[in-house]
Amino acid sequence: METHLKSYKIMNTKHSSYAISNPHKIDLDGVQKASFGSAILGVLFLAAAFLGVQFPDTRIVLAISLSLIIVGTAIYARRTYLLQPEGIKNNHVWFNPLTSRGVWAWVLSIILTSFYIVLYWFPKYLGLQAGTSGKNTGLVVFFDPLSNLLHGKDANQWFVYGTLYTVLIVALGIKFIYKYRHNKYQVVRTSVVMGSQVLFAYVIPEILATLNLNDATNTQGKYLGWYDTDLKNVWPLDYDFFSKWHLDAMQVPDYQPLGMTYLIWGIVLFLVVTPFLSYLVGKRWYCSWICGCGGLAETAGDSFRQLSSKKLSSWKLERWMIHLVMVFVFVMTAATLYGYFANTGTIFGLSIYTYFQKPYGFLIGAAFSGVVGVGFYPLLGNRVWCRFGCPMAGYMGLFQRFKSKFRITTNGGQCISCGNCSTYCEQGIDVRFYAQKGQNIVRSSCVGCGVCSAVCPRGVLKLENGLNDDATRYIEPEVILGNDIDLMKYTKK
């Protein structure tokens, strides 16, 4: 009995496990606790600003807050993953209440969904011109110094959102790189995602917004804004691109040649660039490399990728929903263009705005992509929007499924059916089903994140851009099921 007790104590001593898989949870050391605490402190500054706390020097406190979040997360990730052997670390995800739909997952989901509801429909609670003097208060005024530094005007809710969005992608992108440092594809891909967000969705839009200021009143013009100047937003994801106000604004003489350049770029992007790149490398060039929605999903949502449903019923629902949304965007855009060129706001007696644009903007553009798409990360996985609602993903998925060089090749003879690939597929694809048969994976929903390949312990899966030959893309080898076949026939082959 005494021997067994000694063995139990040894097994439960801190850092006593020498197993590479690290089955026993190891407590955080001093550096990890300090860095994690620093990141939390940065978040608490934001929470204090939201609650109306006034700081002596907002500029300094804002800089400290954002720096603590980024630097604290980076140090924590470095310390956590560099102390362990290279390889995917998804230990304890099904025992952690945050990553297994536990209490903390529900708490986080409620916080995120509440934030998006306030952001879209009740920005005054964030402090947007809520004061009696018409000046920003709360969280919005906290970001005024940065907004004035970048483009000489006070912040609004979208500037706050864009800044926090970028900070999250950068901070948790660093964490992602340390976690997947053994895989060059993941390191390069995540670096590009971070760079695309910072450069094309944040810095350049803010510069363009500055160019759009009215010299006389120092106010924002009608054309450029944070969302509308994101150079990597493409129709049909940017469903407002062909709206009357947008088309008119891009043709205002005061904004030339910038407006027409942006108009031409947007048209070429979805008519030429998107089909061509999707043909060459699949939809991954956008969904997993430069898209802001995908960037947040891959970085901030990485801890929740295992929550995506792999049920057949989910796949059927996915195909119906994403293609219905895509069809609706096409119809809405056609109606909008008709109304624009016909100089009318109606079609067949129906108001284009009331029956097309307004419901889409509310249900899909805000409620689905924001409230559900991000707010439900901890409950439904990190790609709910990309999988079920994104019209851009559906548009590119058509090219990827039928005419693209991209496929994930499999080596069925090496597969040990561990299920890692299916578990961590954020798009809900049962990758193991294909791997066991040695069948190429050519699915319209696959975003080419490459995590299925990265978590495979046998090197069964490989992302490739092969010949656009249907005979090689759709390989369905015969599967040996048991004693009901003539094994000698296969031996002779």
N, C-alpha and C positions, 0 to 999 in steps of 0.2 A: 504493500500500500504506500509506504514512504517513497519507494522508487518511482511509482506512478505520479505522486505529487510533485517530486522534483522535476520529472520530465515535463509535467504540465506547466510548472513555473518557468522552465527554460524556454518552452515554446512560446510563452506569452510575454517574455521579456522584450523590451523595446529594441528594435533592430536585430532581433534574434534570427529572423528568417533569411536564409541565403538562397532561396529559390529565385530563379530568374523571373518567373511569373509573378513573384511577390504576392502570394495569396493572403498574407496577413497585413492588415492595415497598419501603416507606420505613421506615428504622430508627427506633426509639423515641428521642425526645429526653429530656433530663434530667428533666423533670417527669413524663413517662410512666414512666420507669424508677424514679424515686423512689416514685411512688404505687403502682406495681405491686409494688415491693419491700415497701412498707408493708403491703399486703394479704397478701402471702405471709408476712411476719413475724407478722401476727395469726394466721394458720393454724399457724405453727410453735409459737406459744404453746400452742395447743390440742393439737398433737402432743406437745409436751413434757409437758403435764398427763396425757395418755393414757399416756405412758411412765413416769409416776410421779414426775416432777420436782415437788418441793415449793417453792412460792414463799413469800417472806417475808410478803407481804400479798396473799392470793388475790383479795380484792375489787378492788384496784387493777389487778392484772395481768389479771383477767377483763375489766374495763371497757376497759383499753387494747387487749386482744386483739380484742374485738368492734368497738370503734371503729375500729381500724386496718383491719379487713376492710371495713367499710361506707364509711368516709371515703376509704380508699385506692382502692377500686373506683370510687367516685363521681368522684374527681379524675382518675383514669386515663381513665374514659369521657368526661368533659367535655373533657379535653385531646385525646383521640383523635378524637372526632367533630366537635367545633367547629372543628377546623383544616381540615375538609373541607367541601365543598358539601353542602347538604341532600340527602337521598335515601338509599335503602337501601345499606348498605355490607356486602357479602358477599364482599369481595375475598379471593382466595387460599384459600377454604374447601376446595377440592379438592386443594390443595397443602400444606396444614397437616396434619401427622400426627395432631393432636388432633381435627380435624373431618372427617377423611377415612378413619377406621378404621385409622389408622397405629399405630405403637408406643405413642405417648402415649395414644391412645384406649383401647388395651387395658389399659395401666397404670391409667388412671383408672377404667375399668370394674371392674377387679379390686379396687381400693380401695373403690369404692362398694358393690359386692356384698358384700365382706367386712364392711364396716361394718354393712350391713343384717342380715346373718346373725348377727353378734354382738349387735346391738340387739334382735332378736326372740327369739333362743334362748339366747344366752350373755352376758347383761348383766353378769355378774360380771367379765368381762374389760374392761368399761368402768369398773369400780370400784364397782359397786352392792353395798354392804354386803359387800365382799370382805375387809375387815380382820378381825383376830382379835377386835377390840372391837365388831364389828358396825357400825362407822362406814364411811361411803363413802370410797373412795380414788380415785385416778386421775382420769379425765375427769369423773366424776360429782361428786366432791367439789369440783372446780374450779368447778362451777356452784352449789354450796351457798349462797354468799352471795346470789346473785340470787334463788334459790328462797326463802330465808328472808326476803328483803326483800319479795317479792311475796305470799307466803302463809304465812310463819312456820313452814316445815318444810323439812327437807333435800330435796335434789333426788333424782329417780330418773332412769332412762334416758329416760323419755318427756318429762320436763321438758328434759333436755339436747337431745333430738331436736327438740322443739317450738321451742326457742330458736334452734338452728342453722338449722332450716327457715325460721323467720321472718327471721333475719339474711340468709340467702341470697336470699330473695325481695325483700327491701328493697334490698340491695346491687346485685344484678343487675337488679332492676327499674329502678333509676336508670340503669344502663347501657343498658337497653332503651329508655328514654324518650329519652336522648340520641341513640341510633342511629336511632330512628324519629320524631324531633322534627318532621319535615315533615308528618306525618300525624296530624291531631287525634284521630281515632278511636283510634289506637294509644296516644297519650299519655293520653287519658282512661281508656281500658280498663285500661292498666297501673297507673295511679294507683289505680283502684278495686280492682284485684287486690291491690295492696300494702296498701291500707287495710283490706280485708276480712280479710286474713291477720293483720295486726297487731291489729285490733280484735276481730273475731268468733272468731278461732281461737287468739288468744294472750292478750290483755289481759283480755277478759271472762271466758274460762274460768278464768284464774288468780284473778280476783276471786270467781267463784262457788265455786272450790275453797276459798278462804279462808272463805267463809260456811259451808262444810260441815265446818269443823274442830270436833272435839269439845272443848268448853270444859274438860272435866275432864282429858282426857289429851293434848290438843293433837295428836291424830292425825286422819288423813283418814277421813271417813265412807265408807259404801259407795257412795253415789250419784255424786257429782261427781268427774270426773277430767279430765285434759287432753283426751283424745279425745272423751269422752262429753258434754262441755259445749261443743263446737264448734257454735255455733248455726247454722252453715251446712252441717253434715253432715245429709244427708237419707237416709231409707230409700228405695231399697235399698242405697245406698252404705254407710250406717251399718247394716250387716246385723245388729248386735247390739241394735238399738233395741227389738225385741219379744222379746228373751230374757227368761227368767223373772227372773233377778237384776236386770235393768234395770227391768222393769215393777214388781217389788216395791219396788225402791229409790225409784222416783219416787212411790210412794204412802206412804212412811214419814211418819207424822204430824210428826216432828221437822223435816222438810225442807219442809213446806208453808208457803206456797202455791207455792214454787219448783218442787217436783217435778211437781205437776199442770200447772203452767204450761208446763213443758218438754214434758210428755207431749202436751198438747193442741197445742202449737206444732208438734211433730214430725209429728203426724197430719195437721194442716191443711196443713203444708208439702208433703207428698208427694201428698195427695189433691186439694188445691185450687190452691195456689200454683204448684207445678211444672207441672201441665197448662196452667193459664191463661197463665203467662208463656211457656211453650214455644209455645203457640198464637200469642201476640202477636209474639214476637221470635225464636223458635227456641230451641234448646238453648244458644245462646251466652251467654244471661243467667247461666247457671251455669258451664258448662265453661270459658269464657274470661274471665269477669268476677269470680266470687267463689270458685270451687272452689279448695281448697288444692292438690290434685294438678295441676289446670290452671295454677294460679299458678306453681308450681315449674317446670312444663314450659315455660311461656311466657317465664320469666325465665332461670333457670339452664339450661334446655334449648334456648334459642334458637339457640345455635351448632350444634346437632345436628339441626335440623328437616329439613335436606335429605337426611338419611339414611333417612327413612321410605320403605319400598318402595311403588312405584307399580304393581307387577305385578298382573295380573288374578287370579293365583293367591292373592296376598295379600288381595285384596278378598274373594274367596270364603271364605278361611280366617277373615277378620275377621268376616264375617256369621255364620258358624257358631259361632265361639267366643263372641262377645259375647252372642248370644241364648241359647246354652246356659247361660252363666253367669247370665244374667238369669232364665231359667226355673228354674234350680237355687235361686236366692235366693227366688223366689216359693214353690216347693215347701217349702223349708226353713222359711220364715216361717209358712206354713200349718200345717206339722207342729208348729212351736214353739207357735203360738197354740192349737192343738188340745190339746197337752200341758199348756199353762198352764191353760186353762179346764176341762179334764177332770181336772186335778190328777194327771197321770201323766207319766212321763218316756219313755214308749214309744208307738209307733204301729205297728200290725200286727206287734207283737212286736219291733220294732227300736228300739234306743235312739236317741232324737232327738239327743242330744249326740254319741254315738259315730259315727253314720252320716250326720249332717247338719251340725251346727255345727262339730265338731272338724275334719273334713277341709276344709270350706270355709274356716275360719279359717286353717288351715295353708297350703293350696294357693293360695287366692285372696286372702284378706285379708292374708297376710304374703308368701309366696313370689312371687306374681305382682305385686301392687301395689307392693311394696317392693323386693325383691331384683331382680326382672326389670324392673319398671316404671320404676325410677330407676337401678338399677345398670347397665342396658344402654343408657342415653342415648347414650353415645359410639359404640355399635355399631349400634343399631336405630332411633335417632331418639328424640325427646322425648315421644312420645305412644303408646308401646307399650301401657301400661295403659289409657289412655283409649280407644284404638282397638280393642283386642282383648278386654279383660276387664272394664271398668267397667260394672256393672249399671245405674248411674244414667244413664250415657250411652246405654245401650240403651233404657232406659225413656223418656227424653226423645226419643230418636231416632225412636220410633214416632209421636209427635205431630208432630215436625218433618217427617217424610217424607209423612204422609198428611193432616194437618190443621194447617197453620201458615201464617202470613202471610209467614214469612221465606223468602227465596230470594236467590241471587246472580245478578243479571242480567248478560248479556253482550252486547257489540256486536261480532259476528263480522267486520263490515266493517273494523274498526280493528285486528284481531289480526294480528300479524306473525309468530306462531308462534315466538317467542323461547324459550318454555318456562320462563320464570322462575316463573310461577304454579304449574306442576306440580312443579318442583324444590323449591320452598320450602313446599309444602303438607305440614304435619306429619301430616295424617291420611291421606296416601297417595292422595289423589284426583288423577286426571289432569285437572286443570282445563283444560288446553289443549284437550283433546278436545272439551269443551263450548264453549269460547270460539271455536274455529275454526268451529263450526256456528252460533254465535249462540244457543245453547240455554241456557235458565235452568238453574242448578245447584240441584237440590233433592235433597240426599243426607242420609240419616239420620246419617251419620258426621261431617258437617261441623260443626265447633265454632264457626264464625263468627269466627275470630281476625282475619280481614281482611288477613292478610299477603299473600295472593295478589293482592288489589287494590292493596296498597301497593307491591309489587315490579313491577307491570305498568307498562311505560314508555309505554303508549298510552292508559291509562284505560279499558280494555276492560271491566273487572269492577267491579261495584257491589253493595254489600250493601244490600238493601232489605226493607222490610216492606210488601208490597202487599196487594191484595185476596185473600181466601181463595177464589179462583176457580180451579178446576182448568184451565179453558180458558186462563188466563194464566200459571199456574204451570208447566205442562208444555209450553212452547213448543218445538216441534221443526220448525224451518223446513226447507224443501227445500234441499238442498245441490247446487250446480252442480258436477258431477263432470268434465265434459269435453265431447267432441264427440258423445257418444251421446245428446244431448238437443236439443230444438228451442229454441234461444235466443230466437227471435222470440216464442214463447209467453210467456216471462217478460217480454219487453220490452213486450208488449201489456198485461200485468197492471199 
